[in-house]
């Protein structure tokens, strides 16, 4: 019985996370830029390129929000896709690390626990 319950839980899709509608996308973007820069600087070491990474990720986020995107998964995918063209050669990070950090920061700001898919 326990294995059946475990298998059933494993097949349940993770529900999408929807952000509240953007009332002030520029303010959200500035918050994200600062929060991401803080994360980047504290994850390894502060580097000049971190400012450029945070600025670019925030620009993508703001544009997506202004276009009406509220789905966190879609926002993360947009950041991954558009950050692929960013030159990460002077950084410890990649577009995936940046997009994951943005997701974590947004989840934290919404009070959503990131542990265990909850």
N, C-alpha and C positions, 0 to 999 in steps of 0.2 A: 504494500500500500504506500509506504513512504517513497519508494522509487517512482511510482505512478504520479504522486503529487509533485515530486522533484522534476520529473520530465514535463509535466504540465506547466509548471512555473517557468521552466526554461524556454518554452515555446511562446510565451506571452510577449508581444512586442512592447518595447518601451514607449510609453505615450509621449507625444511631442510636447515640448515645452514652448509655450507662447508668452512672449513678453507683452506687457501692457502697451497699448498704442503709444507712439511717440508724441509727446506734447511739445518737447523742445529737443529735437535731435542734436542740435549744436551743443547744448549743455551736456547731453548724454555722451556725446563724442569727446568732449573735453574731460569729463569724468573718466571715460575709458582710457583716453590717452595717458592721463596722469597715473591711473591705477596700473595700467600695463607697463608703463615706464618704471614704476616702483617695483613691479614684479620682476621685470627683466634685469634691473640693476641689482636686485637682491638674490636672484636665482644663481648667478655666477659672479661677475664683477661689473661695476658700472663702466659702460663704454659709450663713446659718442654715437655709434651706430644705433644704440638702443633708442635714442630720441627719434631717429628716422623711422625705425620699425614701428614704434608706438604711434607716431603721427600718421603713417600710411595705414595701419590697421584701423585707427580711429576714423580716417577719411572714408574708408570702405564701409565701415559700420554706419556712419552718418548717412552716406548716400543710400545704402540699403534701407535704412529706417525711413528716410524721406520718401522712398519709393513705396513705402507701406509694408515692408517686410517685418514681421513680428515673430516668425518661427526661428527659434534658436538654432536648430540644425541647419536651416537654410543660410542663416547669417554666418555660421561657422564655415560652411562650405564655400560661401562667397569669399571669405577671408583667405581660406586655403588657396582657392583658385586664383584670386587676384594677387596674392603675395608670391605666387610662383615666379613672377617676373622680377621680384625684388632681389637685389644682390646680397645674399647672406654670407658672402665669402669672408667678411670681416667680423662675423658674429658666431657665437656658439649655438645660435638658434636656427630654426627652419620655419617654413610657413606652417607646418603642422604643430610645432611647439607653440607658436604665436596664437594660432586659432584655438588650440586647447586651453591656453591661458585665458584668452578672451572668454571662452565658454565658462571656465571656472569662476572668473571674476563676476560675470553676469549672474551665474547661479548663486554665488555668495551674496550678491547685492539683493537678490530676490528672497534670500533666506531658504534656499532649496539645498538640502543635504546632497553632496556629490557622491557620498559613499554608497556603494552597493546598488547603484541604479535606482535609488529612491528619490 
